[in-house]
Amino acid sequence: MPGGEKQNRDEIGLSADSGSVQFMPADLTYFPNASLKIYIFLIMGHGFEMRKKTILDKLDAEGSILVKELADELQISETTIRRDLNELNAAGLLKQVYGGAVRIEQEPSRINFSISNRSTHNIEAKKIIGKCAASLVHDNDILYIDPGTTSWEMIPYLKEKQNLTIISNSVRLLQCLEYIGHHNIIQLGGTLRPDRLDTVGTVAQMGIEQLRGYKAFQGGDGLDIGFGLSAVDHESAMIAKAILSAARETIILADHSKFEQPDLLYKIIDIDKIDILITDDRPPASWEDKCRESSVQLIITRN
């Protein structure tokens, strides 16, 4: 590059090292069009490398990411993020899914999180938590109930409520019409997971994106002060992220065992994004401090 052009580039604030540019209108006349295109290309390329690092670091830490979250964090358009994810997917650095991307795992989890297995664990604790959660539901409420076995214990206590709108991606809704058949039911479609009796994937996420203003009663597979609420698989994490991002109130239902396996692969939400956390037993003191600091209402069903 000729020395004169290098000097002019520095004078107007074009820097391929910093990725920043500050143009003064009068300075543009010093550059041939071809040179200007080259400088801009260098800056754009460097910007992608910076975003690439941010995206991969976030995936490594959380397991899954949403396009909207990244666009807000980096203050760029969702179109740019989708293009970045497409390139990283093509390079085999992540797996692009509807609404975002997930980390590529070398080995699938061997933990059995099927409905048949989970429904046999901590039954009494789940019933107590479900009853407590149902007490937070009022006539005419719009609520989302996740397919987890703890959240599902709310269902019998909704029979006496009036004019609810219940949203869920659990196919077990049809088995519960005795309790909720008189309410308005929104069943989310999607890809059926027979072991979990729920629907996930693109169609499920597209469905929840059309809805707003509901209370979300959400479970999870693990809870950690630093990592937040997590799931053992990316499909559960992605649908939960989409649901909670549109909720007007986030209520997490978690029995004591969720604190014993805290950071299970895929992050759903930070603790400070939770409105109410319901559990059956008193957690460690550090949890009570964290909830107080984060303005999370901690409800313990038994002391």
Backbone hydrogen bonds, N-H to C=O, Kabsch-Sander energy under -0.5 kcal/mol:
donor,donor_aa,acceptor,acceptor_aa,energy
6,K,2,P,-2.0
7,Q,3,G,-2.3
8,N,4,G,-2.3
9,R,5,E,-2.6
10,D,6,K,-2.0
11,E,7,Q,-2.1
12,I,8,N,-1.8
13,G,10,D,-0.9
14,L,9,R,-2.3
15,S,13,G,-0.6
15,S,20,S,-1.6
19,G,15,S,-1.7
20,S,15,S,-0.6
22,Q,12,I,-0.6
27,D,24,M,-1.7
28,L,24,M,-0.7
28,L,25,P,-1.0
29,T,26,A,-1.1
30,Y,27,D,-1.9
31,F,28,L,-1.4
36,L,32,P,-2.0
37,K,33,N,-2.1
38,I,34,A,-1.6
39,Y,35,S,-2.3
40,I,36,L,-2.3
41,F,37,K,-2.2
42,L,38,I,-2.0
43,I,39,Y,-1.9
44,M,40,I,-2.7
45,G,41,F,-2.5
46,H,42,L,-2.0
47,G,43,I,-2.3
48,F,44,M,-1.9
49,E,45,G,-1.7
50,M,46,H,-2.0
51,R,47,G,-2.3
52,K,48,F,-3.2
53,K,49,E,-2.0
54,T,50,M,-1.9
55,I,51,R,-3.0
56,L,52,K,-2.7
57,D,53,K,-2.5
58,K,54,T,-2.3
59,L,55,I,-2.3
60,D,56,L,-2.5
61,A,57,D,-1.8
62,E,58,K,-2.8
63,G,59,L,-2.6
65,I,101,A,-2.5
67,V,99,G,-2.8
70,L,66,L,-2.1
71,A,67,V,-2.7
72,D,68,K,-2.2
73,E,69,E,-2.4
74,L,70,L,-2.9
75,Q,71,A,-1.1
76,I,71,A,-1.4
81,I,77,S,-1.7
82,R,78,E,-2.6
83,R,79,T,-2.0
84,D,80,T,-2.3
85,L,81,I,-2.8
86,N,82,R,-2.2
87,E,83,R,-1.9
88,L,84,D,-2.4
89,N,85,L,-2.5
90,A,86,N,-2.1
91,A,87,E,-1.4
92,G,89,N,-1.5
93,L,88,L,-2.6
94,L,88,L,-0.7
95,K,102,V,-2.5
96,Q,94,L,-0.6
97,V,100,G,-1.9
100,G,97,V,-2.1
101,A,65,I,-2.0
102,V,95,K,-2.5
103,R,63,G,-3.0
105,E,103,R,-0.6
113,F,111,I,-0.9
115,I,195,D,-2.9
118,R,114,S,-2.8
119,S,115,I,-2.4
120,T,117,N,-1.2
121,H,118,R,-1.7
126,K,122,N,-2.2
127,K,123,I,-2.0
128,I,124,E,-2.0
129,I,125,A,-2.3
130,G,126,K,-2.6
131,K,127,K,-2.2
132,C,128,I,-2.0
133,A,129,I,-2.6
134,A,130,G,-2.2
135,S,131,K,-1.1
136,L,133,A,-1.7
137,V,134,A,-1.6
140,N,162,Q,-2.5
141,D,138,H,-1.9
143,L,141,D,-0.5
143,L,165,T,-2.9
144,Y,215,K,-3.4
145,I,167,I,-2.5
146,D,217,F,-2.2
152,W,148,G,-1.9
153,E,150,T,-1.3
154,M,151,S,-2.0
155,I,152,W,-1.1
157,Y,154,M,-1.5
158,L,155,I,-2.0
159,K,156,P,-0.9
161,K,158,L,-1.0
165,T,141,D,-2.3
166,I,164,L,-0.5
166,I,184,N,-3.2
167,I,143,L,-3.1
167,I,165,T,-0.5
168,S,186,I,-1.9
171,V,197,L,-1.9
172,R,197,L,-0.6
173,L,170,S,-1.0
174,L,171,V,-0.8
175,Q,172,R,-1.4
176,C,173,L,-1.7
177,L,174,L,-0.6
179,Y,176,C,-1.7
180,I,176,C,-2.0
181,G,177,L,-2.2
183,H,180,I,-1.9
184,N,164,L,-2.8
186,I,166,I,-3.1
187,Q,185,I,-0.6
188,L,168,S,-2.7
188,L,186,I,-0.6
191,T,200,V,-3.1
192,L,190,G,-0.5
193,R,198,D,-2.7
196,R,193,R,-1.0
197,L,193,R,-2.0
198,D,193,R,-1.0
199,T,169,N,-2.4
200,V,191,T,-1.9
205,Q,201,G,-2.3
206,M,202,T,-2.6
207,G,203,V,-2.0
208,I,204,A,-2.0
209,E,205,Q,-1.7
210,Q,207,G,-1.1
211,L,208,I,-1.7
213,G,246,A,-1.0
215,K,142,I,-2.6
216,A,249,E,-3.1
217,F,144,Y,-3.0
217,F,215,K,-0.6
218,Q,216,A,-0.8
218,Q,251,I,-2.6
221,D,230,S,-2.5
222,G,230,S,-1.4
223,L,258,K,-2.2
224,D,228,G,-1.5
228,G,224,D,-2.6
229,L,269,I,-2.4
230,S,222,G,-2.5
231,A,266,Y,-3.0
237,A,233,D,-1.7
238,M,234,H,-2.6
239,I,235,E,-1.9
240,A,236,S,-2.0
241,K,237,A,-2.5
242,A,238,M,-2.1
243,I,239,I,-2.2
244,L,240,A,-2.7
245,S,241,K,-2.0
246,A,242,A,-0.7
246,A,243,I,-0.9
247,A,244,L,-0.6
248,R,214,Y,-2.4
249,E,214,Y,-1.1
251,I,216,A,-3.0
251,I,249,E,-0.6
252,I,250,T,-0.5
252,I,276,I,-2.9
253,L,218,Q,-2.2
254,A,252,I,-0.5
254,A,278,I,-2.6
258,K,255,D,-2.0
259,F,256,H,-1.3
260,E,257,S,-1.3
261,Q,257,S,-0.6
264,L,262,P,-0.9
265,L,263,D,-1.3
266,Y,231,A,-2.2
266,Y,264,L,-2.9
267,K,62,E,-4.0
267,K,265,L,-0.6
268,I,229,L,-3.4
269,I,229,L,-1.2
273,K,270,D,-1.5
274,I,271,I,-1.9
275,D,250,T,-2.1
276,I,250,T,-2.0
277,L,297,Q,-2.8
278,I,252,I,-3.1
279,T,299,I,-2.5
287,W,284,P,-1.5
288,E,284,P,-1.2
289,D,285,A,-2.2
290,K,286,S,-2.2
291,C,287,W,-2.6
292,R,288,E,-1.9
293,E,289,D,-2.6
294,S,290,K,-2.1
295,S,292,R,-1.0
296,V,291,C,-2.9
297,Q,275,D,-2.6
297,Q,295,S,-0.5
298,L,296,V,-0.7
299,I,277,L,-3.1
299,I,297,Q,-0.6
300,I,298,L,-0.6
301,T,279,T,-2.5
301,T,299,I,-0.6
